[in-house]
Amino acid sequence: MNLRFSFYVLWMNVIVSTFLTSGASENEKSILEDTKAYLICTAQVAVQSFTWQVQASDIYINVTKCYTNGTCTSSPPNYRSIYISNMTGGACTLELLVSRNMTIWRCVVDDQTLGPPFTIKAYVLPENFRCNTPLFAHSNTTLSITCKTDRVYPVPTCRLIQFPETGALGISQVTYKNPPSKISPSDYSTECTFEVDLLPLNHTTTLNLTVTMLAVKDAEEVFDAVVLPLTYPEAVKSNDCPDDYIKSGTTPTCSCTLATVGTPPGSVYWSSLNAAKVETTFESSALSQLVIKFNTSELHPRYYCSSKSAVLQQKIPIVYEPKFAFGPSRVNLTPLTSLDVQFSNTTSVQFVCNVSVGQVVPGVIFHFMVTPGGDSLNWNFQEIDSFYVSSTFTFRPSSPGAFDITCNVQNVKFPTISAQSTLTVRAYGGTARAQFDSPSTTTVNQCSSTPILCVVDVDQVFPGTTAHIYINDELKKTVASSERDSQYLVAHQFVPPSVGTFTLYCVVINTQTGIELSKNTTTLTVSEQTCDASNRNILTLSLGIGLGGAGLILIIAILVFIRWRRRRIVTTRRPATQTVSFTLGDKEVKVIVHPKGEVERDVMRYASFPEPVPDYAPLSDYSRDSFGESIRTNSTALASSHNSYSSANESIYSTIEDYINPVDHK
């Protein structure tokens, strides 16, 4: 709203007394530029003249002068003055057009300056004052309001007025920009910006604000209203959130989006009572994607899709409770009867299979499988109590054998989530037949051995059979077989120990249970007869010759190995040598040369064999058993020898010229 006044009247009362004092009711006034104003100087006593002066470049110049005869002069001529006389004195009125270049005035009466100068301040009201749409700043915690005018003079001041119903706002700060006006470069195009702290607000409201601009103190204020509603941001759960059961182990996502941005702008986020379990893959102000993960410590989680701004928090978030299909992780398979049974047409084993109620959601299907046989039965009959989901199964074997009973429990929603447990049923049984391969009664003579043969036929025997041959209750032969369907032979070479009647038994039993499956009996009669000793001992003699030959060969092999080993050790320990021959008297001597080396004791033993006594030394000076003596001659010494023997290293050191060792005379 722009208010203009086109006419101001200013009164300056000058009272002249004996002491020529003066006074003024006002010394300063703001007046709208380019409007008329009147300055009046009055006197209560008779005076000769009134003069109005204006300050210019630190000096005062006369603008108008009025005399008591009523005449007035003006310089420059665009100023007009009027003199009005009264009974006690007179007054001089100056009419002027307000300009910012002529601001300080004074009245001179009879060449005497009366009172202080009077100041006129010219101003220009703000033109086209308006406020822009408010903006949010500093992470949406403050509201920025900018208002500006196209022209104003001098530099104005701005105020932000808040109406009480808005609610308490924080402290506001104002900044100014005063560029030159495009309309009049000597004026300003002022822009003022307020930043209002919104944090004290915590509820929705409508901000009713007014911004005013004031050019000078006495001018009229111009204003513009700012109305801004503060609203909650609104979050919604997206359609990609699974409503059906989620398979444990998978990681689907659920999006929380911003349906209404709100004022100030808000953002969305996921939260939970357990904040550590909230994991997101994408975050922005308008979208947050929750990663849904199954956690055994929290089987039924609850998440919240919420929104907030710097000022407002959504009061009622969107609740999302994912449903997980999980379990079973462990299956309990328990036999209600023994797993080891004797097979018959009425044999059965009963089982109960169960899983814990708390480890399965939403439910399970029981499958019972029998191996071998490949039978798979869906057993939907279930019993549910406070602790377990159970199902029972009765197994009836169709034949003897070992059968694996497997209880496989699958999640009713996702069959690939399963667990199982297996037990083995052992149904012992089957049939066998034992039969001697000879007449029931046989007669043999005392001088010959007789083979006894029992043929065993096995039919579906589990786990196997063991056949025995007894002669007069004395066990002679045992054969075991793990074949369930087979025929095998049990043989024994019977050598009659005496004449008489012998009862033979062939007994077949189940290897595991010991139950007798078959038994066959026969009688063997041994007659008396004179036997040839050579015939009787042929077998014994042959066995003795065989064993003696084998022993002799072994002894020869051992001796050859010992001899080879000894020569190998000697060869290995003999050092590299050189044979030297020379003559002592009429004898030729062979020596082995070791240049400054040593000779093992075992090698030296070759030098201890008897040698002819040399003719150059007495017999008493030569001893083959004492190696610590020196060999000397009565004539020129052809050689000198000194042998030393050490028991620690069993080595002999000799010296003949350049350390020649007599070792071997071969």
C-alpha positions in Angstrom: 0.0 0.0 0.0 1.5 3.3 -1.1 0.5 6.5 0.7 1.5 10.0 -0.7 1.0 13.4 0.8 1.3 16.3 -1.7 1.3 19.2 0.8 3.1 19.8 4.0 3.0 22.9 6.1 5.9 23.5 8.5 5.8 26.2 11.1 8.9 27.8 12.5 8.1 30.3 15.1 10.8 32.9 15.8 10.2 35.1 18.8 12.2 38.3 18.9 12.6 39.9 22.3 14.9 42.4 23.8 17.6 39.9 23.9 16.9 38.7 20.4 16.3 35.0 21.4 14.5 32.6 19.1 12.9 29.1 19.4 11.5 26.4 17.2 8.9 23.7 17.7 10.5 21.3 15.3 14.0 21.3 13.8 13.7 18.4 11.3 11.0 17.1 9.0 10.8 14.3 6.4 8.8 15.4 3.3 7.9 13.5 0.2 10.1 14.6 -2.6 8.7 16.9 -5.3 5.8 18.1 -3.1 5.2 21.7 -2.0 6.2 22.8 1.5 5.8 26.2 3.4 8.3 27.7 5.8 6.9 30.6 8.0 9.1 32.8 10.1 7.2 35.0 12.6 8.1 37.9 14.9 6.0 39.3 17.8 7.8 42.7 17.6 8.4 45.2 14.9 11.2 44.3 12.6 12.5 45.6 9.3 12.9 42.4 7.2 12.8 38.6 7.1 15.3 36.6 5.1 15.2 32.8 4.3 18.6 31.2 3.6 19.5 27.6 2.4 22.9 25.9 3.0 24.9 25.2 -0.1 28.5 24.0 0.0 29.0 24.9 3.7 27.6 28.5 3.2 24.2 29.9 3.4 22.7 31.8 0.4 19.6 34.0 0.4 16.5 32.5 -1.2 13.8 35.1 -0.3 13.5 38.4 1.6 10.4 40.2 2.8 10.1 43.8 4.1 7.5 45.3 6.5 6.0 47.3 3.6 4.9 43.9 2.2 7.3 43.5 -0.7 9.2 40.2 -1.1 12.0 39.3 -3.4 13.1 35.7 -4.4 16.3 34.4 -5.9 16.0 32.1 -7.7 12.6 33.2 -8.9 11.0 29.7 -8.5 10.7 30.4 -4.8 7.8 32.5 -3.6 7.4 34.3 -0.3 4.5 36.2 1.3 4.7 38.8 4.1 1.8 39.2 6.5 1.8 41.9 9.1 -0.1 42.0 12.4 -0.5 44.4 15.2 2.7 43.4 17.0 4.9 42.2 14.3 4.7 40.1 11.1 5.5 36.8 9.4 7.3 35.8 6.2 6.1 32.6 4.5 8.3 30.7 2.0 6.7 28.3 -0.5 9.2 25.7 -2.0 9.3 22.4 -3.9 11.0 19.8 -1.7 14.3 18.6 -3.1 16.9 16.3 -1.6 19.6 18.9 -2.7 18.3 21.8 -0.5 17.7 20.4 2.9 19.0 22.8 5.6 17.2 26.2 6.1 17.5 29.2 8.5 15.6 32.4 9.1 17.5 35.8 9.4 15.6 38.7 11.0 17.1 42.2 10.6 20.4 40.5 9.8 20.2 38.4 13.0 20.1 34.6 12.7 17.3 33.3 14.9 17.2 29.8 16.2 18.9 26.6 15.0 18.7 25.6 11.3 15.7 23.6 10.1 16.3 20.4 8.1 14.0 19.0 5.4 14.6 15.4 4.5 13.2 14.4 1.1 12.2 10.8 0.6 10.7 8.5 -2.0 8.1 5.9 -1.0 8.9 2.3 -2.0 7.4 1.6 -5.4 6.0 -1.9 -6.4 6.9 -3.5 -3.1 6.3 -7.3 -3.1 7.5 -10.5 -1.5 8.5 -13.6 -3.3 7.3 -17.1 -2.5 9.1 -18.3 0.7 11.9 -20.8 0.3 13.2 -23.3 2.8 16.9 -23.3 3.6 19.5 -24.9 5.9 18.1 -28.5 5.5 14.6 -27.1 5.6 14.9 -25.8 9.2 14.5 -22.2 8.2 12.1 -20.2 6.1 13.6 -17.6 3.7 11.4 -14.7 2.8 12.7 -12.1 0.3 10.8 -8.9 -0.4 12.0 -6.0 -2.7 11.0 -2.7 -4.3 11.7 -1.2 -7.7 12.5 2.3 -6.3 13.0 3.9 -2.9 15.0 6.7 -1.2 16.8 6.8 1.1 17.9 3.2 2.1 14.8 1.8 3.8 14.3 -0.6 6.7 12.2 -3.8 6.7 10.2 -5.4 9.4 8.7 -8.9 9.8 5.4 -9.0 11.6 4.1 -12.3 12.9 0.4 -12.7 13.9 -0.2 -14.5 17.2 -2.3 -17.4 15.9 0.7 -18.7 13.8 2.6 -19.9 16.9 6.0 -19.0 18.2 8.7 -18.8 15.6 12.4 -18.6 16.2 14.6 -15.6 16.0 14.7 -14.1 12.5 17.6 -12.4 10.8 17.4 -9.8 8.0 19.9 -9.0 5.3 19.8 -6.1 2.8 20.9 -5.6 -0.8 20.7 -2.0 -2.1 21.5 -1.9 -5.8 20.7 1.3 -7.9 17.2 1.6 -9.1 16.6 1.0 -12.8 14.0 3.7 -12.8 16.1 6.3 -11.1 19.8 5.6 -10.6 20.0 8.0 -7.7 17.4 5.9 -5.9 17.7 2.3 -4.7 16.1 -1.0 -5.6 16.3 -2.4 -2.1 15.9 -6.2 -1.4 15.5 -7.5 2.2 15.6 -11.2 3.1 14.4 -12.7 6.4 15.4 -16.2 7.6 13.0 -17.5 10.2 13.8 -20.5 12.4 11.1 -23.1 12.1 12.4 -25.6 14.7 10.2 -24.3 17.6 7.2 -25.3 15.6 6.1 -29.0 16.0 2.6 -29.0 14.6 0.8 -28.1 11.4 -0.2 -24.5 11.1 -0.5 -21.7 8.6 2.1 -19.0 8.8 0.5 -15.5 8.5 3.4 -13.1 8.1 3.7 -9.4 7.0 6.8 -7.7 5.7 6.9 -3.9 5.8 9.3 -1.4 4.3 9.8 2.1 5.7 11.7 4.8 3.8 12.2 7.3 6.6 10.8 7.7 10.1 7.9 9.9 9.4 6.9 8.2 6.1 4.1 5.7 5.7 5.1 2.0 5.7 4.3 -0.2 2.7 3.8 -3.9 3.3 3.0 -7.2 1.7 1.5 -10.3 3.3 3.0 -13.8 3.4 0.7 -16.8 3.9 2.3 -20.3 4.1 0.6 -23.4 5.4 3.0 -26.0 7.1 1.8 -29.6 6.4 3.0 -33.1 7.2 4.8 -35.1 4.5 2.9 -38.3 3.9 4.5 -41.8 3.3 2.9 -44.8 1.7 3.9 -48.4 1.3 4.5 -49.4 -2.3 2.9 -52.4 -4.1 6.2 -54.2 -4.4 6.0 -55.2 -0.7 5.2 -59.0 -0.5 1.9 -59.7 1.1 2.2 -63.5 0.9 4.7 -65.7 2.7 8.3 -65.0 2.0 10.7 -68.0 1.7 13.4 -67.8 4.3 16.8 -67.3 2.8 15.5 -64.9 0.1 15.9 -61.1 0.3 13.0 -59.3 -1.4 12.5 -55.5 -1.0 9.7 -53.3 0.1 9.5 -49.6 -0.9 8.4 -46.7 1.2 7.6 -43.7 -1.0 6.6 -40.1 -0.5 3.0 -39.5 -1.5 2.8 -35.9 -0.3 6.0 -33.9 0.0 4.7 -31.6 2.7 5.7 -28.1 3.7 8.6 -27.9 4.4 9.6 -30.9 2.1 10.0 -34.1 3.9 11.6 -37.5 3.3 10.7 -41.2 3.9 12.5 -43.8 5.9 12.1 -47.3 7.4 12.3 -48.0 11.1 11.8 -50.8 13.5 11.8 -51.4 17.3 15.1 -53.0 16.7 16.9 -50.4 14.6 19.9 -52.6 14.0 17.8 -55.0 11.9 16.7 -52.3 9.4 18.7 -52.6 6.2 18.0 -50.6 3.1 19.4 -50.8 -0.4 18.3 -47.4 -1.8 17.8 -44.1 0.0 16.5 -40.8 -1.3 14.1 -38.2 0.1 11.2 -39.7 -1.8 12.1 -43.5 -1.7 13.5 -45.9 0.7 13.8 -49.7 -0.1 13.8 -52.1 2.8 15.7 -55.3 2.5 13.6 -58.1 4.0 15.7 -60.7 5.7 14.7 -63.7 7.8 16.3 -63.7 11.2 15.8 -66.6 13.6 16.1 -64.2 16.6 13.0 -62.3 15.4 10.6 -64.6 13.6 7.8 -62.0 13.3 9.4 -58.6 12.7 7.5 -55.3 12.4 8.7 -52.4 10.3 7.4 -48.8 10.0 7.2 -46.7 6.8 7.5 -43.2 8.1 8.0 -39.7 6.8 9.4 -36.6 8.4 10.5 -33.0 7.7 12.8 -30.8 9.6 9.8 -29.4 11.5 7.1 -32.1 11.4 7.0 -35.9 12.0 4.3 -38.1 10.5 2.2 -39.1 13.5 0.8 -42.4 12.2 3.4 -44.4 10.2 2.5 -47.3 7.9 3.1 -50.7 9.6 4.5 -53.6 7.5 4.7 -57.1 9.0 6.3 -59.5 6.5 5.3 -63.2 6.8 8.1 -65.7 6.5 7.7 -69.3 5.6 10.4 -71.2 7.4 11.2 -74.6 8.8 11.5 -77.4 9.5 15.1 -77.4 10.5 15.1 -80.6 12.5 13.0 -83.8 12.3 12.6 -86.3 15.1 11.9 -89.9 13.9 11.3 -92.2 16.8 10.5 -96.0 16.7 7.7 -97.1 19.0 8.8 -100.7 18.7 12.2 -102.4 18.2 14.0 -101.8 15.0 15.4 -105.4 15.0 12.6 -107.9 14.3 12.1 -111.4 13.2 10.4 -111.5 9.8 6.9 -113.0 9.5 3.7 -112.2 7.7 2.6 -110.1 10.6 5.8 -108.3 11.4 5.5 -104.4 11.7 7.4 -101.5 13.1 5.6 -98.3 14.2 7.2 -94.8 14.0 6.3 -91.3 15.1 7.8 -88.4 13.2 7.5 -84.8 14.6 8.8 -81.3 14.3 8.7 -78.5 16.8 5.7 -76.2 16.5 7.8 -73.0 16.9 10.2 -73.9 14.1 7.6 -74.2 11.3 5.5 -71.6 9.6 2.9 -71.9 8.1 2.7 -75.7 8.1 4.3 -79.0 7.0 3.6 -82.1 4.9 5.0 -85.5 6.0 6.5 -87.9 3.5 7.6 -91.4 4.5 10.0 -93.3 2.2 11.2 -96.9 2.4 14.5 -97.9 0.8 14.9 -100.3 -0.8 11.5 -100.4 -2.4 11.2 -96.7 -3.4 7.9 -96.3 -1.6 7.0 -92.7 -0.9 3.8 -92.0 1.1 2.3 -88.5 1.7 1.1 -88.8 5.2 -1.2 -85.8 5.8 -2.6 -87.1 9.0 -1.2 -84.9 11.7 -1.5 -84.3 15.4 -0.7 -80.9 16.8 -0.2 -80.1 20.4 1.5 -77.3 22.3 4.9 -78.5 21.4 5.0 -80.7 18.3 3.4 -81.4 14.9 3.4 -85.2 14.7 2.5 -88.0 12.3 2.7 -91.8 12.8 3.7 -94.5 10.3 3.6 -98.3 10.4 6.1 -100.3 8.3 5.4 -103.9 7.4 8.3 -105.5 5.6 7.5 -107.7 2.6 10.7 -109.8 3.0 13.7 -110.2 5.3 16.3 -107.5 4.9 17.5 -104.0 6.0 15.1 -101.1 5.2 15.8 -97.4 5.6 12.7 -95.6 6.8 13.0 -91.9 6.0 10.6 -89.2 7.3 10.9 -86.2 5.1 9.1 -83.1 6.3 8.4 -80.2 3.8 7.2 -76.7 4.3 3.6 -76.6 3.0 4.3 -73.3 1.2 7.8 -74.0 -0.1 8.5 -77.7 -0.4 12.2 -77.1 -1.1 12.5 -76.1 2.6 12.7 -79.5 4.2 14.5 -81.7 6.7 14.5 -85.4 7.2 15.6 -88.2 9.5 16.3 -91.8 8.7 16.2 -95.0 10.8 17.0 -98.6 9.7 14.8 -101.6 10.3 16.5 -105.0 10.3 14.0 -107.8 9.6 15.9 -111.1 10.2 14.7 -114.2 8.5 14.7 -116.3 5.4 15.1 -120.1 4.7 18.0 -122.4 4.1 18.5 -126.1 3.3 21.5 -128.3 4.1 22.1 -131.6 2.4 25.1 -134.0 2.6 26.3 -135.0 -0.9 26.3 -138.7 0.0 23.9 -141.5 1.2 22.6 -141.2 4.6 24.8 -144.2 5.7 28.3 -144.7 4.3 30.9 -147.4 5.0 34.6 -146.6 4.6 37.8 -148.4 5.7 40.2 -147.2 8.3 43.1 -146.8 5.9 41.6 -144.1 3.6 40.4 -140.5 4.1 36.9 -139.5 3.0 35.7 -136.1 1.7 32.5 -135.0 3.4 30.5 -132.5 1.4 27.4 -130.5 2.5 25.5 -128.4 -0.1 23.7 -125.3 1.4 20.8 -123.6 -0.5 20.0 -120.1 0.8 16.7 -118.2 0.1 16.2 -114.6 1.2 18.2 -114.9 4.4 19.2 -111.7 6.1 21.8 -110.8 7.0 23.6 -114.1 6.1 24.2 -117.7 7.0 26.9 -119.8 8.7 27.2 -123.5 8.0 28.9 -126.0 10.3 30.0 -129.6 9.9 30.1 -131.6 13.1 31.3 -135.2 13.5 30.1 -136.8 16.7 29.4 -133.3 18.1 32.9 -132.1 17.3 33.0 -129.0 15.1 35.2 -129.8 12.0 34.3 -127.1 9.4 32.7 -123.6 9.3 31.7 -121.6 6.3 30.0 -118.1 6.4 28.2 -116.4 3.6 26.6 -113.0 3.3 24.7 -113.9 0.1 21.0 -113.8 0.6 20.1 -116.0 -2.4 22.9 -118.5 -3.2 24.2 -122.1 -3.0 27.5 -122.9 -1.6 29.5 -126.0 -0.5 30.9 -126.9 2.9 33.7 -129.6 2.5 35.8 -131.5 5.1 38.4 -134.2 4.5 37.7 -136.8 7.1 40.6 -139.1 8.2 39.1 -141.8 10.4 40.9 -141.8 13.8 39.6 -145.3 14.6 37.0 -147.8 13.5 33.4 -147.4 14.5 30.3 -145.4 13.6 30.5 -141.6 13.3 27.4 -139.3 13.1 27.8 -136.3 10.8 25.8 -133.1 11.1 25.5 -130.2 8.7 23.8 -127.2 10.5 22.9 -123.8 8.9 22.1 -120.9 11.2 21.3 -117.1 10.8 24.6 -115.3 11.3 23.0 -112.5 13.3 20.3 -114.2 15.4 21.8 -117.7 15.6 18.5 -119.2 14.8 18.9 -122.7 13.2 17.6 -122.6 9.6 18.4 -126.2 8.5 20.0 -129.4 9.8 21.0 -132.6 7.9 22.3 -135.8 9.5 24.1 -138.8 8.1 26.1 -141.8 9.5 29.6 -142.9 8.5 30.9 -146.4 9.4 34.6 -147.0 9.5 35.6 -150.7 9.0 38.8 -152.3 10.4 41.6 -153.0 7.8 45.4 -153.6 7.9 47.1 -150.6 6.3 50.6 -150.6 4.5 52.9 -148.4 6.5 54.6 -147.0 3.4 51.2 -146.1 2.0 50.2 -144.6 5.3 53.3 -142.5 5.5 53.5 -141.4 1.9 51.8 -138.1 2.7 53.9 -137.6 5.8 57.2 -138.2 3.9 56.3 -136.0 1.1 55.4 -133.2 3.5 58.7 -133.6 5.3 60.8 -133.5 2.1 59.0 -130.4 1.0 59.5 -128.6 4.3 63.2 -129.7 4.4 64.0 -128.4 0.9 62.4 -125.1 1.6 64.4 -124.7 4.8 67.6 -125.5 3.1 67.0 -122.9 0.4 66.3 -120.3 3.0 69.6 -121.0 4.9 71.6 -120.7 1.7 70.0 -117.4 0.8 70.8 -116.0 4.3 74.5 -117.1 4.0 74.9 -115.6 0.6 73.4 -112.3 1.8 75.8 -112.1 4.8 78.8 -112.7 2.6 77.7 -110.1 0.1 77.0 -107.6 2.8 80.5 -108.1 4.4 82.4 -107.6 1.1 80.3 -104.6 0.3 81.2 -102.9 3.6 85.0 -103.6 3.2 84.9 -102.3 -0.4 83.1 -99.2 0.7 85.5 -98.5 3.5 88.7 -99.1 1.5 90.2 -95.7 0.5 91.5 -94.9 -2.9 95.0 -96.4 -3.1 98.0 -97.0 -5.3 100.2 -100.2 -5.3 104.0 -99.7 -5.1 106.6 -102.5 -5.4 110.3 -102.4 -4.4 113.1 -104.8 -3.3 114.5 -105.2 0.2 117.5 -107.6 -0.1 116.5 -110.5 -2.1 112.8 -110.0 -1.4 110.2 -108.1 -3.3 107.8 -106.1 -1.3 104.4 -104.7 -2.3 102.8 -101.8 -0.6 99.7 -99.6 -1.0 100.4 -95.9 -1.0 98.0 -93.5 0.8 99.4 -90.0 0.4 99.2 -88.6 4.0 96.0 -90.6 4.5 94.7 -93.1 7.0 93.9 -96.8 6.7 91.0 -98.5 8.5 91.9 -101.3 10.8 89.9 -103.9 8.9 92.1 -103.1 5.8 95.3 -103.4 7.9 94.4 -107.0 8.8 95.5 -108.0 5.3 99.1 -107.0 6.3 99.1 -109.3 9.3 99.5 -112.5 7.2 102.9 -114.3 7.7 105.7 -113.0 5.4 109.3 -114.4 4.9 111.7 -112.9 7.3 113.8 -110.2 5.5 117.5 -110.7 5.4 118.4 -107.1 6.3 117.2 -107.2 9.9 117.4 -109.6 12.8 114.4 -111.7 13.5 114.0 -110.1 16.9 113.4 -106.7 15.3 110.4 -107.9 13.2 107.0 -108.6 14.8 103.8 -108.8 12.8 101.8 -108.4 15.9 103.4 -105.3 17.3 102.8 -102.2 15.2 104.4 -99.8 17.6 108.0 -100.9 16.9 110.3 -99.4 14.3 111.9 -101.5 11.5 115.6 -100.7 11.3 118.6 -102.1 9.3 122.4 -102.2 10.1 123.2 -100.7 6.7 121.8 -97.6 5.0 118.2 -97.2 5.8 116.1 -97.7 2.7 112.9 -96.8 4.5 111.7 -95.9 7.9 108.4 -96.8 9.3 106.4 -95.7 12.3 103.0 -97.1 12.9 100.7 -95.9 15.6 97.5 -97.6 16.6 94.6 -95.8 18.2 91.7 -97.7 19.8 89.4 -94.7 19.5 89.3 -94.5 15.7 90.9 -98.0 14.9 93.3 -96.5 12.3 97.0 -97.1 11.6 99.3 -94.4 10.3 102.6 -95.4 8.7 105.4 -93.4 6.9 107.7 -94.7 4.2 109.1 -91.7 2.4 105.9 -89.8 1.5 103.8 -91.8 3.9 103.7 -95.2 2.3 101.5 -97.7 4.2 102.2 -101.5 3.8 98.7 -102.9 3.7 98.3 -105.6 1.2 100.9 -108.1 -0.1 98.8 -109.8 -2.7 
